[in-house]
Amino acid sequence: MAWHAKPSGGYAYTSAEGTDNIFEMAGCFPAWTDEAKAATIANSFHEGGLNPWRWQGDSFGLSRGYGLFQFTPGSGYINSGFPGISPNLSTTSITSGATPQDGMTQCEVVGTDYLHKWVSSCWRSYWNPQTYNNLYAYRQDVLNRWGSGSSISLAQFGGCQDLDAATFIFLACFEGPQVPNYDVRKNTAAKIYEILTGVTPPTPPVPPTPPPGSGVPAWILKKIADRNRKVML
């Protein structure tokens, strides 16, 4: 396998180039679960189309989004000083010093949160809770199960074993598109997971009951305890 890149356009995740880039991206996050890897790659597919050199709208401009994750503005990534950055500054040709391995550097920037883009609240102020009430309720469930109840760190995301939850977490905490198109990204994540593992996504495991003080409302903890007590009787 090897990294692939081109001045414009994206790669289908079923193409040879797209599949190679999927495995290259997964290798950049060795400590993460397969679910977290697939969720990250699926989200990036809906941003940069698995093309490390992709400019937003296939139009060059340092204020536009750039790369696998569409860092916005692109200049924030390109001028960040992170070692190994080798972007392509054109949508019609390959500029001096550009390498497809810029994709690996982009993944390293994300994995270390070098640009401080991670939003631990798992929500965006421009997403109306009433408009997206189902997602807002799901957010709280995700935070209770995989975060601290009110927030989730990048490290906690990396340990997530629920593909749907991981997809939502990366969508909300990192990408934050204007419209949270969770359903389409969730479907893509299932396809990416199959490519990475060769199997269909497993049923999400039931996580352990969070301890008191974890951010879970007391009435929920009591309900769980009452249910467990009935099972034991």
Buried (B, 14 or more C-beta within 10 A) or exposed (E): EEBBBBBBEBBEBEEEBBBBBBBBBBEBBEEBBBBBBBBBBBBBBBBBBBBBBBBBEBEBBBEBBBBBBBBBBBBBBBEEEBEEBBBBBBBEEBEEEBBBBBBBBBBBBBBEBBBEBBBBBBBBEEBEEEEBEEBBEBBBEBBBBBBBBEBBBBEBBBBBBBBBBBBBBBBBBBBBBEEBEBEEBBEBBBBBBEBBBEEEBEEBEEEEEBEEEBEBEEEEBEEEEEEEEEEEE
